[in-house]
Amino acid sequence: MKYSILLCLLISLSHLKQYDYPDYPDDIKTLIEDQERCYEAGTQKDKCYSVSLKTPNAQCCILEYISYTSHDTYCSIIEGSIEDVKNNLYTPKIKAILKEYFGFQVYGLGEIVGKDEEEMINEIRNKQNYQCKDGDFDIPYGYETYTSQDKSILKSNQHCLRYFHSYVIDYDYMDKMPSKEQCFNADLLESSKNIGIKCGFYEFTIRYVSGNSGNFKSCYVFDTDIIKNRKIDNQSKTYLSALAYQYAALQNEMFASYIVDFSDSDGNSFRYDSLTNTVTSLSKGENNKISIYLLFLFILILF
């Protein structure tokens, strides 16, 4: 089942219109246009459900976004049926990664920016409800519980996501890019490690509209399911794209796309190309290549 919108493309949508950048795949451009068609239909279910889309198997659904400070409703695109989305979007590993990320935002970043637990939770916690022609489903974010040991791990300067977010935390982040050893030995919650999630080493080549490129190294969560099915979870793709976009901006460049090589401590190694939406295994004896597709609105709204 396809989930084919990349956050980086939506971030740079205005650039694509302005420069008519030609290298994005046609199906991505079509999906962006279809998302606009859904949004323009408004919040009436009959109008939202009846939008004619060009993307195969896509449908428009009513999205209700609820947080401590806002309650918004609009028409948005998903690909496939409700059951397809449930089975591919919100798995036990996705839940574990979401717990890791929310916890780090509250207890790791919260401590760095000087905000207390309640303030951070109120800012970040949210719930999305999708109402579609073939059913409904909810995506809650930030409703997990954390032990005192969990909070201590999430506040660690050696936490996997602390290394990753160095580019927005540390003024000297270019001089503090981590090594493989630091990434492989970084801290993660036991709930993540117990389900097969590790901290991996990521090497970016970030491509700019100008034709130039830049390089960046970082740590990030590594889902071992990639070994079996070559899939990257939605919110991980969000953060990788955000890093590439932010890095380009800091170099006074316009972000176009990126390639990232990532590996874990067991020698598994993969390459993701955001321009072609493909993952290639770099591990010895493997040369499989598949397309990665992601659900846009979950990414865009949740983070």
C-alpha positions, 0 to 999 in steps of 0.5 A: 500500500502506498503512502506517498507524500514526503514532508520535504516536498510539502515544506518546499511546495512554494519553491516548486511552484515558484521555480517549477523544479522539474526533478520531482516525480510526477506522482508526487506532484499529482499527490500534492495537487490532490491534497489541495483539491481535498483542502479546498472542498471544505469541512462538509463530509459530502463535499469532502468525500466526493472530490475527484482525485488523480492519485490511485486509491486515494480518498479525501477524509475529514481530519479533526485535530485536537490539542490543548490550545486548538481544535481544527477541522478540514478535508485532507487526503489519505491513500488506501482504505481505513484498514490499510492506514491502520495496519501500516500507520499505527503499529507497535513499533510506531507507538514505541517510537512516538513514545520515545519522541514525545518523551524526549520533547517533554523531558529532554528538550523541555529541560534545555529550553527551560519549560516544565513538564506540564507546559511541554505536555500541553504544547505538544500532546494532540489527537487526530481523528480521521472520518472517511467514507469507509470508517474512522480512526484516531491517532493519539500523541503524547498519552503514554506514561513515563517512569522516573528511570524513563525520564532520566534516560530522556534527559541524558546528554547521550540520548540518541535524539539529543545527538540528532537535535544538536543542529537546533540546540548547539551553536557549534553543532558542525563541530560536534557531529557524532561518531558511529560509536557514539550513535551505536552506544547512545541511550534509548528507552527500554520500551524502544530497545525491547521492541527492536529499535536501536540508535543508528548512524546517519550520513546525509548528502543534502542537495540544493536547488542551486546544484550544490550539496552539503554533508551532515552526520547524526544519530537517529532511531533505527527500526530493525524492521527495515531489514525485513520490509525496507520501510521507514516510519512516518515520523522518522521521515518527518524529522530527517526531512526537517533536518535536511531542510533546516541545514540547507537554510542555515547554509543560505541554500534552498533545499531540494532533496537528500540522500542519507546512508544509515547503519546500525551496530549489527552491520545493517546499512541502507540508503534512502533517496528522498528524490526518488522515494527509494531505499536500497540495502547497502548491506553485504550480499543485498541489493534490494530496492523498493519505494517508500510512501508516507501519509502526508497529513499525519506527518504534517499535523502531528509535528 
